[in-house]
Amino acid sequence: MGGVGTTNKPAHNLSKPMMIYAFTAVTVVLALAFMLYSLPAPFLPIYHENRGVSSFWDGIILGVVPVGFLISCAPSAYLMERFNFKPIMMIGSGSLGSIFIINSFFNRIANDTLYITLSCLFRVVAGFATGLVAVTSFGVLTKLVPTRVAFVTALAEAALNGAQAFGPFLGGLLYDARGYSFAFWLPGLVVVCCVLIELTVPPVNTLPEKTDTNDSMKVYKDPWVLMAAWNCAACQILLYFHLPTLAPFAERALNETVVWTGLALLVNTSTIIISAPPLGWLIDKFNPYLFVMLSSVILPFLYMFLGPIPLFNVATSKLQVMLVLALLGLFVPMGCTPILLIMFDVYKMRNGGEMSISASNTIVSAYCSCFPLGACIGSFSAGFLSEYVSFEWSTGGLGLIFFIQSLLSFLYCWKVKELRKRYEEEKQAQGGTQAGTVVENAVALQQI
């Protein structure tokens, strides 16, 4: 079931150099947006401690960003269909940078209640702006190279994960160098300047044709599409669940400082970045459903050995924790990267092999929403459970629960196989040629 190119035209008539430039420009803007996403993480708790603000608000102020991101996904697809991608992306990056510049003045607010309220509000808006950039970016990238959806998705995810990992490091440097205000206004100014980069991006069409129907609700009502999206969100829960509680666990069980925890998480992120391009290439070349099933088998065992769960009676070691985090950096993306391709695939099979631009944009927005949804559920549930159970039991228990998701993934892939058989039989009965491979069905977009 190897992949072959599609005969459908992409949503542009750009030369190869211009395609490369457009891909690079959009990916750079996406990466910078996600760098700001994580940049305040290391210095806000320090600033709050010096200011006398309770540490309870650290998690709230930093954790509300995914909420804004999640809220923005559906409106982003709608706006992209009305105004094309460029003005929406420019509004997203311009407002995100402006929010950070305004945020640089918050240290002058003497009233703590007002400071906390504005900080939470502005972080939600920052998440919303990041969502505008993310949805439009993925919408454009999948239309730039429609025959290599998984590969361009993997490259974009590698870039944003790298930027998100670099953000806290840069934030700490800026805060140590010049303080709170400098750490906000300088990165904010850089992202505002991204509007100039976006102006130079060549045109890629994200507008539906007059003959297209608005299929947004059809996507959201399709259980096959939503089930695929949920698999991505479930994998993201595993990626974020251990983040709030790993440092206390390392201090208690391994006698290690927060520096070691940061190194362990850097190994986790580095694995994601390094493995993403070859993983995307393989997913485009072979059956993407096989990668989802393999990920579903491995991930529960990895999470049970992260602590590890006391049922196994295995001693905790630094090497074991580091190795599990590195493998999570491989197998979590393996469960996420194929999902956009699969969502395109099942939607087309359930709609006679056709997919309007409206449906394509909505599927991209639904895919993007999986990441903040998983981040919210993972981070908040971990913080809640840490009050009642140990790290070993919470991570091991989640691994056991994830076996249910694994069974659902296998059942889903089996049902898709039946769906494909019916789809091919219907096409043959209608006198058409035999349906193409899974990759042809997934990546061929509506002719423009």
C-alpha positions in Angstrom: 0.0 0.0 0.0 2.8 2.4 -0.9 2.1 6.0 -1.6 1.9 7.4 -5.1 1.4 11.0 -6.3 -2.0 12.5 -6.8 -3.3 13.7 -10.2 -5.2 16.5 -8.7 -3.8 20.0 -8.9 -2.6 21.8 -5.7 -4.2 25.1 -4.6 -1.5 27.2 -6.4 0.6 27.4 -9.5 3.9 28.2 -7.8 7.3 27.2 -9.0 9.4 24.9 -6.8 11.6 27.8 -5.4 8.5 29.8 -4.5 6.9 26.7 -2.9 10.0 26.3 -0.8 10.0 30.0 0.1 6.3 29.9 1.1 6.8 26.7 3.2 9.9 28.3 4.9 8.2 31.6 5.6 5.0 30.0 7.0 7.0 27.5 9.1 9.2 30.3 10.6 6.1 32.3 11.6 4.5 29.2 13.1 7.7 28.4 15.1 8.0 31.9 16.5 4.4 31.9 17.6 5.0 28.7 19.5 8.2 30.1 21.0 6.1 32.8 22.6 3.7 30.2 23.7 6.2 28.7 26.2 8.6 31.6 26.7 7.3 32.9 30.1 7.4 29.5 31.7 10.7 29.7 33.6 10.6 33.3 34.8 7.0 33.9 35.7 7.1 31.7 38.9 10.3 33.6 40.0 8.7 36.9 39.3 5.6 35.9 41.2 7.6 34.6 44.2 9.4 38.0 44.4 6.1 39.8 44.0 4.4 37.7 46.7 1.8 36.2 44.3 0.7 32.7 45.3 2.3 29.8 43.3 -1.3 28.6 42.7 -1.6 31.3 40.0 1.6 30.2 38.2 -0.2 27.1 36.8 -3.4 29.1 36.0 -1.7 31.9 34.1 0.5 29.5 32.2 -2.2 26.9 31.7 -5.0 29.0 30.2 -3.1 29.5 26.9 -4.3 26.2 25.5 -7.9 27.2 26.3 -7.6 30.3 24.1 -6.0 28.1 21.4 -8.8 25.6 21.5 -11.5 28.3 21.3 -9.8 29.8 18.2 -9.6 26.6 16.0 -13.2 26.6 14.6 -13.4 30.4 14.0 -10.0 30.2 12.2 -11.3 27.8 9.6 -14.4 29.9 9.0 -12.3 33.1 8.7 -9.8 31.4 6.4 -12.7 30.6 4.0 -13.9 34.1 4.0 -10.7 36.1 3.7 -8.0 33.6 2.6 -5.2 32.7 4.9 -2.9 35.7 4.7 -4.9 38.4 6.6 -5.9 35.9 9.3 -2.3 34.8 9.8 -1.2 38.5 9.9 -3.9 39.3 12.5 -2.8 36.3 14.6 1.0 37.1 14.6 0.4 40.9 14.9 -2.0 40.5 17.9 0.2 37.9 19.6 3.3 40.1 19.4 1.3 43.2 20.5 -0.1 41.3 23.5 3.4 40.5 24.6 4.5 44.1 24.2 1.5 45.2 26.3 2.3 42.5 28.8 5.7 44.0 29.4 4.0 46.9 31.3 2.2 44.6 33.8 5.0 44.8 36.3 3.9 48.4 36.9 0.5 47.3 38.1 0.6 47.5 41.9 -2.7 45.7 42.6 -2.2 42.0 42.6 -5.8 41.1 41.8 -5.8 43.4 38.8 -2.4 42.0 37.7 -3.6 38.4 37.9 -6.9 39.1 36.1 -5.2 40.9 33.2 -2.5 38.3 33.0 -5.0 35.5 32.7 -7.1 37.4 30.2 -4.1 38.3 28.0 -2.8 34.7 28.1 -6.1 33.5 26.8 -6.0 36.0 24.0 -2.4 35.0 23.3 -3.6 31.4 23.0 -6.4 32.5 20.6 -3.9 34.4 18.4 -1.5 31.4 18.4 -4.5 29.3 17.2 -5.1 31.7 14.3 -1.5 31.3 13.2 -1.5 27.5 13.7 -4.7 26.7 11.8 -3.9 29.0 8.9 -0.3 27.7 8.8 -1.3 24.0 8.6 -4.1 24.9 6.2 -1.6 26.5 3.8 1.1 23.8 4.2 -1.2 20.9 3.4 -2.3 22.7 0.2 1.3 23.6 -0.8 2.2 19.9 -1.2 -1.0 17.9 -1.2 0.9 14.7 -2.1 3.0 14.8 1.0 0.6 15.8 3.8 2.2 13.7 6.5 5.7 14.9 5.6 5.0 18.6 5.6 2.9 18.1 8.8 5.9 16.4 10.5 8.3 19.1 9.4 6.0 21.8 10.8 5.5 20.0 14.0 9.3 19.5 14.4 9.8 23.2 13.9 7.1 24.3 16.4 8.2 21.7 19.0 11.8 22.9 18.7 10.7 26.5 19.1 8.5 25.6 22.0 11.4 23.9 23.7 13.7 26.8 23.0 11.2 29.4 24.3 11.8 28.7 28.1 15.5 28.8 27.6 15.3 32.2 25.8 12.8 33.5 28.3 15.2 32.7 31.2 18.1 34.4 29.4 16.1 37.6 28.7 14.8 37.8 32.2 18.2 37.3 33.7 19.6 40.0 31.4 17.2 42.8 31.7 14.2 41.7 33.8 10.4 41.2 33.3 9.6 43.9 30.8 12.5 43.1 28.5 11.6 39.4 28.4 8.2 40.3 27.0 8.6 43.3 24.7 11.6 42.1 22.7 10.1 38.7 21.6 6.8 40.5 21.1 8.4 43.0 18.8 10.0 40.2 16.7 6.7 38.4 16.2 5.0 41.7 15.3 7.6 42.1 12.5 6.5 38.7 11.2 3.7 40.6 9.5 6.3 41.8 7.0 7.3 38.2 6.3 3.7 37.2 5.8 3.1 40.0 3.3 5.7 38.4 1.0 4.2 34.9 1.1 3.0 34.0 -2.4 -0.8 33.3 -2.9 -2.2 29.9 -1.9 -5.9 29.5 -2.2 -7.9 28.6 0.9 -11.2 30.1 -0.4 -13.9 27.7 -1.5 -15.2 28.0 -5.1 -18.7 29.2 -5.7 -19.8 25.7 -6.6 -18.5 24.4 -3.2 -20.9 23.7 -0.4 -20.1 24.7 3.2 -19.2 21.3 4.6 -18.0 22.5 8.0 -20.8 21.0 9.9 -20.6 17.8 7.9 -17.0 17.4 9.2 -18.0 18.0 12.8 -20.9 15.6 12.6 -18.8 12.8 11.1 -17.9 10.3 13.8 -15.2 8.7 11.7 -13.3 12.0 11.4 -13.8 12.9 15.1 -12.6 9.5 16.2 -9.4 9.9 14.3 -9.0 13.4 15.9 -9.5 11.9 19.4 -6.6 9.5 18.9 -4.4 12.5 18.4 -5.7 14.3 21.5 -5.3 11.1 23.6 -1.6 10.9 22.5 -1.1 14.5 23.5 -2.6 13.7 27.0 0.3 11.3 27.4 2.8 13.9 26.2 1.7 16.6 28.7 0.5 14.5 31.7 3.9 14.1 33.3 5.1 17.6 32.8 3.7 19.3 36.0 4.8 16.4 38.3 8.1 15.1 36.8 10.4 17.6 38.7 9.0 16.7 42.2 9.2 13.0 41.3 12.8 13.3 40.2 13.7 15.1 43.4 12.0 12.5 45.6 12.8 9.3 43.8 16.0 10.1 42.0 17.5 12.8 44.2 17.9 15.0 41.2 17.4 18.8 40.8 15.2 20.7 38.3 18.2 20.9 36.0 18.1 17.2 35.4 14.4 17.3 34.8 15.0 20.0 32.2 17.6 17.8 30.5 15.2 14.9 30.5 12.5 16.9 28.9 15.0 18.3 26.4 15.8 14.7 25.4 12.0 14.1 25.0 11.6 17.1 22.7 14.8 16.4 20.8 13.5 12.9 19.9 10.4 14.5 18.5 12.3 17.0 16.4 14.8 14.4 15.1 12.3 11.7 14.3 9.6 13.9 12.7 11.0 14.3 9.2 11.8 10.6 8.6 8.6 9.6 10.3 6.5 11.9 8.0 8.3 10.5 4.9 7.5 6.9 6.0 3.9 7.7 6.7 3.4 9.2 3.3 5.1 6.2 1.7 3.4 3.4 3.6 0.0 2.8 5.2 -0.6 5.5 7.9 -3.0 3.3 9.8 -0.1 0.8 10.6 1.8 3.6 12.4 -1.3 4.5 14.5 -1.7 0.8 15.5 2.0 0.4 16.4 1.9 3.6 18.5 -1.2 2.3 20.3 0.5 -0.9 21.3 3.7 0.7 22.6 2.5 3.8 24.4 0.6 2.1 27.3 3.6 0.0 28.2 5.9 3.1 28.1 3.7 5.1 30.4 3.5 2.2 32.9 7.3 2.0 33.0 7.8 5.8 33.4 7.3 5.7 37.2 7.3 2.7 36.9 3.9 1.5 38.3 4.5 -0.3 41.6 2.7 -3.5 40.3 5.9 -4.4 38.3 8.2 -4.1 41.3 10.9 -2.5 39.2 13.4 -0.1 40.7 13.3 3.4 39.5 16.5 4.6 37.7 17.6 7.7 35.9 18.4 5.7 32.8 15.0 4.1 32.7 13.2 7.5 33.1 15.4 9.1 30.4 14.9 6.2 28.0 11.1 6.2 28.4 10.9 9.9 27.8 13.0 9.5 24.7 10.8 6.7 23.4 7.7 8.8 24.2 9.2 11.5 21.9 9.1 8.9 19.1 5.8 7.0 19.6 3.5 10.0 20.6 4.2 11.7 17.3 3.7 8.3 15.6 0.2 8.4 16.9 -0.4 12.0 15.9 1.3 12.8 12.6 -0.7 10.3 10.5 -4.0 11.6 11.8 -4.4 14.6 9.5 -3.9 12.2 6.5 -6.4 9.7 8.0 -9.0 12.4 8.6 -8.7 13.4 4.9 -8.9 9.8 3.9 -12.0 8.7 5.8 -13.9 11.9 4.9 -13.3 11.4 1.2 -14.4 7.8 1.4 -17.6 8.7 3.1 -18.3 11.5 0.6 -17.8 9.8 -2.8 -14.1 10.6 -3.1 -14.7 14.3 -2.9 -13.5 16.9 -0.4 -14.3 20.6 -0.8 -11.9 23.3 0.4 -14.4 24.1 3.2 -14.2 20.5 4.4 -10.4 20.6 4.1 -10.0 23.8 6.1 -12.4 22.4 8.8 -10.5 19.2 9.1 -7.2 21.1 9.5 -8.8 23.2 12.3 -10.2 20.1 14.0 -6.7 18.5 13.8 -5.1 21.6 15.3 -7.6 21.6 18.2 -6.4 18.2 19.3 -3.1 19.5 20.6 -4.5 22.1 23.1 -7.3 19.8 24.1 -4.8 17.1 25.0 -2.5 19.6 26.7 -5.4 20.9 28.8 -6.7 17.5 29.9 -3.2 16.1 30.5 -1.8 19.0 32.5 -4.9 19.8 34.6 -5.6 16.1 35.4 -2.0 15.5 36.4 -2.1 18.5 38.8 -5.4 17.2 40.3 -4.2 13.6 40.7 -0.9 14.7 42.3 -2.8 15.7 45.4 -4.1 12.2 45.9 -1.7 9.6 44.3 2.0 9.3 43.6 3.7 9.9 40.3 4.3 6.2 39.9 0.6 5.3 40.3 -0.8 8.2 38.3 1.4 7.6 35.2 1.1 3.8 35.5 -2.7 4.1 35.9 -3.0 6.3 32.9 -1.0 3.7 30.9 -3.5 1.0 32.0 -6.4 3.2 31.0 -4.7 3.9 27.6 -5.2 0.2 26.7 -8.8 1.1 26.2 -7.7 3.7 23.7 -5.5 1.1 22.0 -8.4 -1.2 21.6 -10.5 1.6 20.1 -7.7 2.4 17.7 -7.5 -1.2 16.5 -11.3 -1.4 16.1 -11.3 1.9 14.2 -8.6 0.8 11.7 -10.5 -2.5 11.2 -13.7 -0.6 10.5 -11.9 1.7 8.1 -10.8 -1.4 6.2 -14.4 -2.4 5.8 -15.3 1.1 4.8 -12.7 1.1 2.1 -13.9 -2.2 0.7 -17.5 -0.8 0.4 -16.2 2.4 -1.1 -14.2 0.5 -3.8 -17.1 -1.7 -4.6 -19.4 1.3 -5.0 -16.9 3.0 -7.4 -16.7 -0.2 -9.4 -20.4 -0.6 -9.5 -20.7 3.0 -10.8 -18.4 2.1 -13.7 -15.4 4.1 -12.4 -11.9 2.9 -12.2 -10.7 1.0 -9.2 -10.1 3.3 -6.2 -6.6 4.3 -5.5 -4.4 3.5 -2.6 -4.9 4.9 0.9 -2.5 7.8 0.3 -4.2 8.8 -3.0 -7.5 8.9 -1.2 -6.1 10.9 1.7 -4.1 13.6 0.0 -5.9 14.3 -3.3 -7.7 17.6 -2.8 -10.7 18.9 -4.7 -9.5 20.3 -8.1 -9.2 24.1 -8.0 
